C-alpha cells in the first residue's frame, strides 16, 4: 500500500511530493510566476527568478508600514477571470471559461497550443454563463449553462450543449434547459438505438465522457416522486453529442430502483447503487450484456459503517474489472483508505492501495482512455497526486522542482505519454495560476491567472494545526493571521457549514483572506463531525449539535488565546448554514468568549428542520437520518430545546448580524424571521438583511459583496 502524507507525517513514504514538506516553505513568493519573462524558460531559470523575488519580498511582507491600502471587497468575491481549464485528450488545446467584458457572462474559449497560439470564442450568451466544460474528443466539447446574474428563483436547468472545437458551427442542444413543446420519451428497458427527433428533456443530465475517440457522452435520465419531487431512480443513456442518437442502456432487474451508476471505460453500467428507506445496496454485474445484478454489499444508509470489508464509496472501475473503493483503514482514528476489489475473483477482499495517515481518503482516479488507472488525486492538508505511471511521476517531479513554493496539480489530457501538461499552481497566498509545461525541453509557458488583481504579497499565510478538545479528542484548526501582526489580534472564529463536510484546505480562500486583509486573525476549527479526519471524530458529533460540537469551537477559541493569536477581549464568531447555528449557540453558551456574532442562512431551531413544509429535506432523512444524527423529536425533546437558539434567544445579548435568502429551501426563511422577532424584544444590537434572490448560500456576486461590506462595518464597530 502506498502512503501519502502532509508536512506533519515525515516518517511515511510519500508518492510524488506536490508541495514543500515544511509549512514555512509555503510562501507567496510564487508571485514571480506572474512575471511574463517566465514564458518558455526552463525550470532552473524559473527557480532563479523565484529566488530573487523571495529575497526582495521577504522583508517587506512583514513590515506593516510598507503595506498598501486593503484591497476592495469585490476583489475577493468577484468571479475569477479564467476558470474551468481543461486540457484536450491530445494535449494540443485548452478549453476554459472566461468573462465577456461586454455581457459580464462566462463564455467558452479554446486556446490552440500549436503554432498559431490563438484563442477562439466558441460560445457566448447574453443571458447565460458557460459552466462545466468537458472534452468529448479533440474536436468536440460539451458544456452546461447557468446564469450567475439571474435570481435563484428564475434559474433554468443546466441543460447540455455540444460545439465543434473548430468553431465552424453554432452550439447544438443535447439537453434542453426548460420544458418546451415536443418533449421526447426515451424511457424503456433493453438496449435500443434511435435517431434523435428532438432534444432531451430537462429531466436528463450529464454523467461522464468516454474519451474513446467517439462522439458519445453518458447521460442520466431521472424519474421523480410526484409528491416530494425527489429522485426515485435513474437510467443511463449513451448519446452522440453531434447527431443526438440515443442508446438506452438496459438496467435488467434493477429497472426503476438504481439511483447511481459506475461505468467501465466503454460506458457500460457495471456497478449500481440503490437506496431504500435506511438501507443502501451496491450491485455489480459480470458483463455489460447481463440483465442480472449481483448484490455486493448491503449497509445502513445513515447509521455507522466502519468494518474493513465495508464499501463507503466507489470511485470507478479499471480495465481489469477492479473496483476502486473507499473502505475502512482499520486504525484507531478510523480513517479510510483507497482500496481495490477484484470483481473477477470470488469472495475477493479489498486490497489497500493508497493511505494518508491522519486523513480519510478523499480524491479521484486519473484514467487513460482504455480505463487503466495511471494515478490518484488525494487530499490531505492540500491536494496531491500519487502517480503509478513512471513517466507521469517524473513529470510531476520536474514541475515540483521548478515550482517548489506552490501546490502543482497536473492535467495530462488522455495521459498517454504526453508531450505537454497543464499545470495549476497555487498556494495559500496565490490564487490559481495556469501554465503549460513542455516535457521534452523542460520549459514553461504562461497561460493565465485566475485572479490577476490579487497581490500575493498582500495576502496572509494559512497554517494547519492539530489540537485536543477538553475530552482528549484531536481535531484540526486552520489559522490565518494578518500580515505584520505578531501578537494577539482581533479575531473571527469562522465555523464551516454542513456540518458533516470537510471545512477547509491549504489554498487561497476568499473569506479568510478578506478578513485577514482587514486585520483580523481567522480561526477555522474542523470540529467533531467534520469529514476527512476519521470516523472517530465524525461519529463523535452524533446528537451533539450545540453540545460537544460547540465545545470544540470554544476549545479552538481558547487555544488561539493561549497561543497569543487571538485578543481575548475582541473575538467574534461567524458562519453560514450550520456555521450560522453554531454562531448563535456560541453566543448562547459562551458569552464570555464572543463579543459579537455574524451569521448567514443559519438554522435557528432544530425542531423547525422537522416541521418546515417549504423544505428540500427528504422524508427519508427526516425519518431515519435526523433522529440518529441530530436528535429524536420525542426521545430527545429536552436536549433539542436546550440546544435551540430560538428557544434560548433570551440569552443572546451581544451584537449580531443576520442574513438570509428568501428562496432558501434548505433552511427556510422562517428560521430567520422567527429568530429576528424573538430577539427584537430585548436585543437592540441586531442588524439584519434579507436577499430576495438568494437561496441557501451565495448565488449573485453583488449580494455576496454587499454582505461582506456590511460584515466589515459590523466587525469594525464591534471589534476595533
Secondary structure, 3 states (H helix, E strand, C coil): CEEECCCCCCCCCCCCCCCCCCHHHCCHHHHHHHCHHHCCEEHHHHHHHHHHHHHHHHHHCCCHHHCCCCCCHHHHHCCCCEEEEEECCCCCEEEEEEECCCCCCEEEEEEECCCCCCEEEEECCCCCEEEEEEEEECCEEEEEEECCCCCHHHCCCCCEEEEECCCCCCCEEEECCCCCCCCCCCCCCCCEEECCCCCECCCEEEEEECCCCCCEEEEEEEEECCCCCCEEEEEEEEEECCCCCEEECCCHHHCCCEEEEEECCCCCEEEEEEEECCEEEEEECCCCCCCCCEEEEEEECCCCCCCCCCCCEEEEECCCCEEEEEEECCCCCCCEEEEEEECCCCCCCCEEEEEECCCCCCEEEEECCCCCEEEEEEECCCEEEEECCHHHHHHHHHHHHHCCCCEEEEECCCCCCCCEEEEEEECCCCCCEEEEEECCCCEEEEEEECCCCCCHHHCCCEEEEEEECCCCCEEEEEEECCCCCCCCEEEEEEECCCCCCCCCCCCCCHHHHHHHHCCCEEEEECCCCCCCCCHHHHHCCCCCCCCHHHHHHHHHHHHHHHCCCEEEEEEEEEEECHHHHHHHHHHHHCCCCCCEEEEECCCCCHHHHHHCCCCCCCHHHHHHHHHHHCCCCCCCHHHHHHCCCCCCHHHCCCEEEEEEECCCCCCCCHHHHHHHHHHHCCCCCEEEEEECCCCCCCCCHHHHHHHHHHHHHHHHHHHC
